[in-house]
Amino acid sequence: MSLAGKHVLLIVAGGIAAFKALELIRLLRREGCEVTPVLTAGGAQFVTALSLQALTESRVYCDLFSLTDESEMGHIQLSRAADLVVVAPASADLLAKMAAGIADDLASTLLLATDKRVLVAPAMNVRMWQHPATVANMGILLARDVAVVGPEVGPMACNEFGPGRLAEPPQIRDAIAALLAPLPAPLAGRRALVTSGPTHEPIDPVRYIANRSSGRQGHAIAAALADLGATVTLVSGPVAIPDPAGVAVHHVETAQQMLAACEAALPVDVAVCAAAVADWRVADATNHKLKKAPGAAPPALVLVPNPDILATLSAAGPRRPRLVVGFAAETDALQHHAAEKLRRKGCDWIVANDVGGGSGIMGGTENEVLLVTAAGIEPWPRLRKEAVARRLAQRIAEALT
């Protein structure tokens, strides 16, 4: 893939391998790739800002608290202006900051603030690379969908031998190209329906029954399916996150409204029911606020079942999607409840997750799921919800094609 017209934010951390960043810049610039360099204090011990500026023909950023830099661009904009953030070399110190979410200099702040993919090219002494702390930090970063190239095995500048050498610039260039390559469109021409977020079931004009769903997982799935070429309709309950780009979004509040919007979206090739729909609603929601009367008992709320959107789509006859995927948020006996839900609802797959006991999953940014199908149960590692979405979208594409 040509890198012409692409923009890379290159963070150069400390280490003798920092000199290879200069050759990497030459390779990228030769292909017409714009490179904005960020030089850490450690990196400046091995390469100069003048060298980076001469090769990139771009301003070099070093100081988090530069009034000039902040007035002209600002670290938030800098963290998001590029197509990809690359850390080469990535020192053990900077990897540890990334894993812990520390933002005490410009480089670590940019990495915490960016909304773009991050590629790290580790380089350090073999003992540092193999230390349990670094191993744990790399596990955290991989779970967050940070891409990694290297390190290589070979002799070190410290006269030791083993893994820890920075990947060679052509190898890093190829990893950059792979991450910036246009995504294949295996779902081009396919139609997808995704539900997301909670539903709000009114008690009166100011109170409602709801749950802690943020909609992050459903929205990420809609975006991932669109990235693979699908025409996506997202039916979203009330959430505080933005609509994904390239997706037709229908905003609803109640389960009844969500079902009506889903049925209106048919026919589709795949339906992913990721919304946390309230199981019950108040039978007779009032059109005035319920008032507390001194000494009186609280009002009795009579609940009735909400429509079962997943079961309805699974039994839609000729209009049934070819693939129907449900979600099961459980607090105990996850595999048992997920398998039972798969049978009871008549869907094809269940994505099950444990949302109890301080897991941080419902409303959080990460998820750990089981994919339950007729073929068996497949556990996935804990990942950012965007990574779970991409993985599920790819499996959907394989099933439909």
C-alpha positions in Angstrom: 0.0 0.0 0.0 1.2 3.5 -0.8 1.5 5.8 2.2 1.1 9.0 0.0 -1.2 11.5 1.7 -1.2 9.7 5.0 -0.2 11.4 8.3 1.8 9.7 11.1 2.5 11.2 14.5 5.9 9.7 15.4 6.9 9.6 19.1 10.6 9.0 19.6 11.4 7.7 23.1 14.7 7.2 24.8 17.2 4.4 23.8 20.1 3.9 21.6 17.8 2.6 18.9 16.3 6.1 18.5 18.7 6.6 15.6 16.6 4.2 13.6 13.7 6.6 13.8 15.6 8.8 11.3 15.7 6.0 8.7 12.0 5.3 9.4 11.2 8.9 8.6 13.2 8.7 5.4 11.2 5.7 4.3 7.9 7.3 5.1 8.7 10.7 3.6 10.0 9.0 0.4 6.4 7.7 -0.1 4.8 11.0 0.5 3.7 10.3 4.1 3.5 13.4 6.4 5.3 12.8 9.7 4.9 15.0 12.8 7.6 14.2 15.3 7.4 14.2 19.1 10.7 13.9 20.9 10.8 12.8 24.6 13.4 14.0 27.0 15.0 10.5 26.9 14.9 10.5 23.1 16.7 13.8 23.0 19.7 12.2 24.6 20.2 10.1 21.4 18.8 12.2 18.5 18.3 15.9 18.1 15.2 17.9 17.3 17.1 19.5 14.5 17.7 16.1 12.8 14.0 15.2 13.1 12.9 18.6 11.8 15.3 18.4 8.8 14.0 15.0 7.8 10.3 15.5 8.4 10.2 19.2 7.3 7.8 19.6 10.2 7.9 21.2 13.6 9.2 19.0 16.4 7.1 18.9 19.6 8.8 18.3 22.9 7.2 20.3 25.7 3.8 19.7 27.2 3.7 23.2 28.7 4.8 25.2 25.7 2.5 28.2 25.5 3.4 28.7 21.8 2.6 25.1 20.9 -0.7 25.1 22.9 -1.8 28.4 21.3 -1.0 27.2 17.7 -2.2 23.6 17.9 -2.6 22.2 21.3 -1.8 18.7 22.5 -5.4 17.4 22.2 -5.6 18.4 18.5 -2.0 17.1 17.9 -3.1 13.7 19.4 -6.0 13.4 16.9 -4.8 15.1 13.8 -2.8 12.1 12.4 -4.1 8.9 10.8 -1.9 6.8 13.1 0.3 7.3 16.2 3.6 5.4 16.1 6.0 5.0 19.0 9.5 4.0 17.7 11.4 3.2 19.8 9.0 2.5 22.6 10.9 2.4 25.9 9.9 0.3 28.9 9.2 3.5 30.7 6.8 4.8 28.1 5.0 1.5 27.7 4.5 1.4 31.5 3.0 4.9 31.4 0.7 3.9 28.6 -0.5 0.8 30.5 -1.0 2.8 33.7 -2.6 5.8 32.0 0.1 8.2 33.3 0.3 11.6 31.5 3.3 13.5 32.9 4.9 14.6 29.7 3.9 15.5 26.1 4.3 12.0 24.7 2.3 10.2 27.4 -0.4 12.8 27.4 -0.8 12.5 23.6 -1.1 8.7 23.9 -3.7 9.1 26.6 -5.7 11.7 24.7 -5.6 10.1 21.2 -8.6 8.5 19.5 -6.5 6.9 16.8 -4.9 3.5 16.5 -1.5 3.3 18.2 1.5 1.2 17.0 4.4 0.6 19.3 7.9 -0.7 18.4 9.5 -1.8 21.7 13.2 -1.5 22.2 15.0 -2.2 25.4 17.5 -4.5 27.2 16.5 -8.2 27.1 16.1 -8.4 30.9 13.8 -5.3 30.8 11.7 -6.9 28.0 11.3 -10.1 29.9 10.6 -8.6 33.3 7.2 -9.5 34.6 6.2 -5.8 34.8 6.9 -5.3 31.1 5.2 -8.6 30.2 2.1 -7.4 32.3 2.2 -4.0 30.7 2.3 -5.4 27.2 -0.7 -7.7 28.0 -2.7 -4.6 29.1 -1.8 -2.8 25.9 -2.6 -5.7 23.6 -6.0 -6.0 25.4 -6.6 -2.3 24.5 -6.0 -3.1 20.9 -2.6 -1.4 20.7 -0.6 -2.8 17.7 2.9 -4.0 18.2 5.8 -4.6 15.8 8.9 -6.4 17.2 11.1 -6.5 19.1 13.6 -8.6 17.3 16.1 -11.1 18.7 19.8 -10.1 18.4 22.8 -8.5 20.0 22.3 -5.5 22.2 24.3 -2.3 22.5 24.9 -3.4 26.1 26.6 -6.6 24.8 23.7 -8.9 25.7 21.8 -11.1 23.3 18.1 -11.8 23.1 14.7 -10.2 22.3 14.6 -6.4 22.7 16.1 -5.0 19.5 14.0 -2.4 17.7 12.4 -3.8 14.6 14.1 -2.6 11.4 12.7 0.5 9.8 11.3 -1.4 6.7 9.5 -3.7 9.0 8.0 -0.8 11.0 7.0 0.8 7.7 5.2 -2.3 6.6 3.3 -2.5 9.9 2.3 1.2 9.5 1.1 0.4 5.9 -0.9 -2.6 7.1 -2.7 -0.5 9.8 -3.4 2.3 7.3 -4.6 0.1 4.5 -8.2 0.5 3.4 -10.3 -2.1 5.1 -11.7 -4.9 2.9 -15.4 -4.6 2.3 -16.7 -8.2 2.7 -20.1 -6.9 3.7 -20.6 -4.6 0.7 -24.2 -4.9 -0.4 -25.3 -6.4 2.9 -27.8 -4.7 5.3 -27.3 -4.8 9.0 -29.6 -3.9 12.0 -28.0 -3.1 15.4 -29.7 -2.2 18.6 -27.8 -0.4 21.3 -28.1 1.3 24.7 -30.8 1.0 27.4 -34.5 1.7 27.1 -36.3 4.1 29.4 -39.7 2.9 30.5 -41.7 5.8 32.0 -43.3 5.7 35.4 -44.5 9.3 35.2 -43.2 12.3 33.2 -40.1 12.6 35.3 -39.2 9.0 36.4 -38.4 5.9 34.5 -37.1 2.3 34.7 -33.7 1.9 33.1 -30.3 0.2 33.5 -26.6 1.2 33.3 -25.9 0.4 29.7 -23.8 3.1 28.0 -24.4 1.9 24.4 -20.6 1.8 23.7 -20.7 -1.9 22.6 -23.7 -1.6 20.3 -22.4 1.7 18.8 -19.0 0.1 18.2 -20.6 -2.9 16.5 -22.6 -0.7 14.2 -19.4 1.3 13.3 -17.4 -2.0 12.7 -20.1 -3.4 10.4 -20.1 -0.2 8.4 -16.3 -0.3 8.2 -16.7 -3.7 6.5 -19.0 -2.2 3.9 -22.5 -3.0 5.3 -25.4 -0.6 5.1 -26.2 -0.2 8.8 -29.3 0.9 10.7 -28.7 1.6 14.4 -31.7 1.7 16.7 -30.4 3.4 19.9 -32.0 4.0 23.2 -31.0 7.1 25.2 -27.2 7.3 25.4 -24.6 10.0 26.1 -22.2 9.0 23.3 -22.2 10.4 19.7 -23.7 8.6 16.8 -21.2 6.5 14.8 -20.2 7.9 11.4 -21.7 6.3 8.2 -24.6 4.8 10.0 -28.4 5.6 9.9 -29.4 6.1 13.5 -33.0 6.0 14.9 -33.3 7.3 18.4 -35.9 5.7 20.6 -36.7 5.6 24.3 -38.9 2.6 25.1 -38.8 -1.1 24.2 -42.0 -0.7 22.2 -40.5 2.1 20.1 -37.3 0.0 19.6 -39.3 -3.0 18.3 -41.3 -0.8 15.9 -38.0 0.7 14.6 -36.4 -2.7 14.2 -39.4 -4.1 12.3 -39.5 -1.0 10.0 -35.8 -1.7 9.2 -36.4 -5.2 7.9 -35.4 -6.9 5.7 -31.8 -7.1 6.7 -29.1 -9.8 6.4 -27.9 -9.6 10.0 -29.5 -8.3 13.2 -27.3 -7.7 16.3 -29.4 -7.1 19.4 -26.9 -5.5 21.7 -29.3 -3.1 23.5 -30.1 -3.8 27.1 -33.8 -3.7 26.8 -35.9 -3.4 30.0 -37.7 -6.6 30.6 -40.7 -4.9 32.1 -42.6 -1.6 31.9 -45.1 0.1 34.2 -48.6 -1.0 33.1 -50.2 2.4 33.6 -47.6 5.2 33.5 -49.2 8.4 34.6 -49.2 11.7 32.7 -48.5 13.6 35.9 -45.8 13.4 38.5 -46.5 11.0 41.3 -46.4 13.0 44.6 -45.4 11.9 48.0 -48.1 12.2 50.5 -47.1 12.6 54.2 -47.4 9.3 56.0 -48.7 7.5 52.9 -47.2 4.3 51.5 -45.2 4.5 48.2 -47.4 3.8 45.2 -47.6 0.3 43.9 -46.1 -0.1 40.5 -47.7 -2.9 38.4 -45.2 -4.2 35.9 -46.0 -5.9 32.6 -43.6 -7.6 30.2 -42.0 -5.6 27.4 -41.9 -7.0 23.9 -39.0 -9.5 23.3 -37.2 -7.9 20.4 -34.6 -10.7 20.0 -37.2 -13.4 20.0 -39.5 -11.4 17.6 -36.7 -10.9 15.0 -35.6 -14.6 15.4 -39.2 -15.7 14.5 -39.9 -13.1 11.8 -40.7 -15.8 9.1 -39.7 -14.8 5.6 -38.4 -11.5 6.9 -36.1 -13.1 9.4 -32.5 -12.0 9.1 -30.2 -14.6 7.8 -28.1 -14.2 11.0 -29.6 -13.1 14.4 -27.1 -12.3 17.2 -28.3 -11.6 20.7 -26.5 -10.5 23.9 -26.7 -11.9 27.3 -25.6 -9.8 30.3 -25.5 -12.1 33.3 -24.2 -12.0 36.9 -23.8 -15.7 37.5 -23.8 -19.1 35.7 -22.8 -17.3 32.5 -22.4 -20.3 30.2 -25.6 -21.9 31.4 -27.7 -18.9 31.0 -26.2 -18.0 27.6 -26.8 -21.4 26.2 -30.4 -21.4 27.6 -31.0 -18.0 26.1 -29.7 -19.2 22.7 -32.3 -22.1 22.7 -35.1 -20.0 24.2 -34.9 -17.0 21.9 -34.3 -19.0 18.6 -31.4 -16.8 17.6 -28.2 -18.0 15.9 -25.5 -16.6 18.2 -25.3 -15.2 21.7 -22.6 -12.8 22.9 -22.5 -13.3 26.7 -20.8 -11.2 29.3 -20.6 -11.2 33.1 -21.7 -7.7 34.3 -21.7 -8.5 38.0 -19.4 -8.0 40.9 -17.5 -4.9 40.0 -16.5 -6.1 36.5 -16.8 -2.6 35.1 -18.2 -4.0 31.9 -21.7 -2.4 31.9 -21.1 1.2 31.2 -17.3 0.7 30.9 -14.9 0.8 28.0 -13.8 -2.9 28.0 -15.7 -6.2 27.6 -14.9 -9.9 28.1 -17.4 -12.1 26.2 -18.2 -15.7 25.3 -19.4 -16.3 21.8 -22.1 -19.0 22.1 -23.3 -20.8 18.9 -24.7 -24.2 18.0 -21.1 -25.3 17.5 -20.1 -24.5 21.1 -18.7 -21.8 23.4 -15.8 -19.7 22.4 -14.2 -17.5 25.1 -12.6 -14.2 24.0 -10.1 -12.2 26.0 -10.9 -9.0 27.7 -10.6 -6.3 25.1 -11.7 -2.7 24.4 -15.3 -2.7 23.2 -14.1 -1.4 19.8 -11.8 -4.5 19.5 -14.7 -6.8 20.4 -16.8 -5.1 17.8 -14.2 -5.5 15.1 -13.8 -9.2 16.0 -17.5 -9.8 15.9 -18.0 -7.9 12.7 -15.3 -10.0 11.0 -17.0 -13.2 12.3 -20.3 -12.0 10.9 -18.7 -11.3 7.5 -17.3 -14.8 7.4 -20.7 -16.3 8.3 -22.5 -14.2 5.6 -19.9 -14.7 2.8 
